[in-house]
Amino acid sequence: MVTAQRTAVVIGALAGALAVAGGAFSAHGLEAAGDALAAERMATAARYAMWHGLALLAAAALGLASPLLVAAFGGGILLFSGSVAALALGAPVAVATAAPLGGLAFLVGWLVLAVSGWRRYAAPPSPSRRERRGAR
């Protein structure tokens, strides 16, 4: 699992860096050029990349990053944020077909994180009757 934690940190940090760059380009490049739709698309891509990058970093810090979680959030960032950013930069509309798959990957990632947290922080099992009797 150390590899999953390391990969989560790397992907999370790179997603954060790309999100900052995308947000800056949205505000200072696309908005300044007067392309409000492209600016909004780039801001959306940056926002989703940042939130899911932070989620990867938190999962790694809590020891909850698994290969499935990293693949789901990493794939979601690539497919959703990547396709929305590509649209903002003038890619063909067909690229937008990747966004719902990225959204689905995000949902899978959040569910994996919920199950991982549930399992990791579950209450210890209570002793059985037999174990309680033996303790007397």
Secondary structure, 3 states (H helix, E strand, C coil): CHHHHHHHHHHHHHHHHHHHHHHHHHHHHHCCCCCHHHHHHHHHHHHHHHHHHHHHHHHHHCCCCCHHHHHHHHHHHHHHHHHHHHHHCCCCHHHHHHHHHHHHHHHHHHHHHHHHHHHHCCCCCCCCHHHHHHCC
